[in-house]
Amino acid sequence: MKYAYYPGCSLERSSVAYDVSVREVADALGIELVEIDDWNCCGATEYFSQDELVACSVVARNLSLVDPELDQLIASCAACYLNLKKTDRLMVEHPDLNAKVNEALAAGGLSYPAGRVRVRHLLDVIHSDVGEAAIREKVLRPLTHLRVAPYYGCQVVRPFGDFDNPEYPMKLDELFGWLGADVVDYPAKTHCCSGHMTQISEVQAFELIRRLLQSAVDRRADMILCMCPMCQLNLDAYQRRVNGYFKTDFRMPIVFFTQVMGLGLGIAADRLGFGKEIVPAMPVLEDKLGPGALESVA
Amino acid sequence: MAEKVGVYVCHCGSNIAGTVDVEEVARWVGENVQDVAVSRDYKFMCSSLGQQMIEEDIRSQGLSRVVVAACSPSLHEKTFRQVCRKADLNPYLFQMANIREQVSWVCQDKAAATQKAKRLVAAAAERAKHHGPLEPMQVPVTPATLVVGGGIAGLQATLELADAGYPVYLVEREPSIGGHMAQFDKTFPTLDCSACILTPKMSEVGQHENVTLLAYSELEEVSGSVGNFKVKIRRKAGYVDRDKCTGCGICSEKCPKKVVDYAFEAGLGTRKAIYTPFPQAVPRVPVIDTDACIWFQRQKCRACEKLCPAEAIDFDQQEEVLELEVGNIILATGWKLFDCTRLPQYGYGRLPNVYTNMEFERMCNAAGPTGGKIVLRDGKTEPETVAIVHCAGSRDASLNTYCSNVCCMAALKFGHLVLEKTRAEVYSFYIDVRTSKKDYEEFYQRLLEEGMHFVRGKVAEVTEAGRAPFEEGKLIVQVEDTLLGRQRRVPVDLVVLMGAMEPQADAPEMARKCGISCGATGWLTERHPKLDPVATMTDGIFVCGACQGPKDIPASVAQGAAAAARVQGMIAKGTVTIEPITASADEERCSGCRMCISLCPYGAVEFDADKHVSRVNAALCKGCGTCVAACPSGAMSGAHFTDKQILAEIEGMLRGVAMPEDAAHEEPRRKTETVSA
């Protein structure tokens, strides 16, 4: 299984743990990731509201650079996934936009036929293309007794996501069921992490973050699994501030799903980026999964 | 001798004339198509003045063929054939070109639409020249009628016909007739007890001398045509001798195997492995559920057999197929409930105290699993607050676009029952409250006065994740109150989802069996949505009740009666006119290979062994043309669809190809907005 891969900027900086664990897990599952050569910014959340044409052109450059042999592109960051998918879709649906974007690409000697590349989220590929049987077979360290709260956030499932129910997604729940984890029914699974509200109105953001943490605590979750760098950052980095503001005592580890999945596949914790998170996850993992839980399973 | 063709192009007000230059079409056809003696356009060709004009032309000009370019032949072909007949011209010398549904309604560019209309009219005129006179046949109508489905619509149709003195076969898939109405507690807006008004009708059907009740049976196959259908009915094996059983109920009482009843009790209650769905079932003959029965599963038990005083249990019973002859068929196959797990954000199947409307009907019913007590899933706690969520699966572009029609009133009824039976507060979360029928709005006002709360907004989610101490242990309904213009969180104990009415899962199969169709939303299609709501495009097949679209009890009853009235009319007339559009075999050319016989889907071709040739039974032939296309020696021909006629039509159509204006009018294709799922 060979796919083009777009890591995005977060995975090079704040979410290195996501990047390394994605690569480890992909490797273990036999997914070959061909990183796009010289990829650039996806436009993040802001750029599309500034100038849609330029934003689409910036994103389309990445699509045009996908190896011509490949027609599927994996993104693991939620915002990158959304923007890549959105751009392709807008180009397919609006021939005039398509023409303008290609005109811009042509200035750099590039072109992108709308609809050529199918943009997919890593979770989709793991869940559908690798599939239950192959994953169950590769579990070397069942995640028994580890209570995980699967947190999807907004951008992966809405509005362009096409592989799971947008209102109450279940694919991450199912995946961790195959890995043997105790998956809690997390009713806040698609609720807002506050996005960039932390920069605009902290108090509003704190309340949104508190709800997510409280909901996980209420369900006695050991940790929250994320699939978006923004979600992970907000819940992890602001946890202490939330505690200070509400006089609460949350100590909820916030990790990327690929990190914990990697453990299930027998990969050692130090190769999965553990330790980068602010609320430490490793003590909880050792406690729940038993001694040696962080070592590699041969 | 050359034919004299009259061509009449209709404006249909602005329906056609708004997009097609009808004067130009009439002029062009008059000048360019050979043998056209008259070519006119007129505002409304179907009006009496339009009809008169054609009639006078036929007489005064001696027209031998008539072409009308207007709407679909399914709408007015009959009208214009009648005009021809009045003017002593054989009606089959008429041809219709559809320039409304196939041109003006689907085109935007006037020049291109006009070109297309010209071609269609030219094609029709060329074809008409090769038409020959045909005479329709009269065949007798079998007075017996088949009614499929024993819900309230089917029961009404059955009784109307039976009371009029005509024999009826009523086929019901379940072990008892009664349909969904038998499951309800009260009926809106009068609040009379559903069973009290339904069961008398059920027993009347069960005892009626003109009704043959075939419960636990399904329609297998339909052949023949209006007046003379042949149907096959599969009587499923219920393992109880229908003649011996007295309906005493000892078998069910003593049966040691209890299972959850997902059908009648909507999963809220249980039944035995040998059961009648409910005590007032008609017929009272129980059936054995082989998936549950200990004997069928483990070859042990047979308690029912030992205890049956009538010795009616028959473990060796086989299913049988009955063949019946009926003149007409009424489909009253009803609806099914939307699967509420398809709305995972509302938690049905995940959150125990979220119920469907059918579950709640059973809960409210005094004969139901809770004895009519409104309680939580634990079976004892009375709710303090109840939420009723409207439009679960209706009016939602990703699920069903349509309004299910009955749920607003059912929600009000539930509100009333909760207020009457408990001390709970009741919230209705609605998009719009639709109470447009007789006495419905008054019922809504009554609930407003009774203190039911109404929140206008589509519920975003139902969650057990509380944010504040008073939300703990509650289900929280998160909704944008669009009247207040703000988000609200309403903590409740019990949620009722008003699940949509959906077409039966096998509706497409039923439609196929009967030669009718399902619309875009899956309901069986009526002949005309306004003017012919119970007939279908296949003569002799009628639809009534919720199989045709979401409907409440009064509307279902009205349609059941309407369908029966249509059938009575057919029976009273005694004969039915059959279109003469049938195949016939040229005995000179027939080689006797019998390929036509093996291919004919209607069994209409017979073999004459003496002459060694095939012969078509015109009364059975539907004119599908399969044999005509297959016949290797060209002996078969289809009246009104001869090779000559079709080739002439194609020639007429293609004549326009060379027209120079065509290319000039081509426009770049419009950008279409598509929204993929």
Interface residues (C-beta under 8 A of the other chain):
Chain A: R89 E93 H94 P95 D96 N165 E167 Y168 M170 D185 P187 A188 R211 Q214 S215 D218
Chain B: L343 P344 Q345 R350 E461 T463 E464 A465 G466 R467 K671 E673 T674 S676
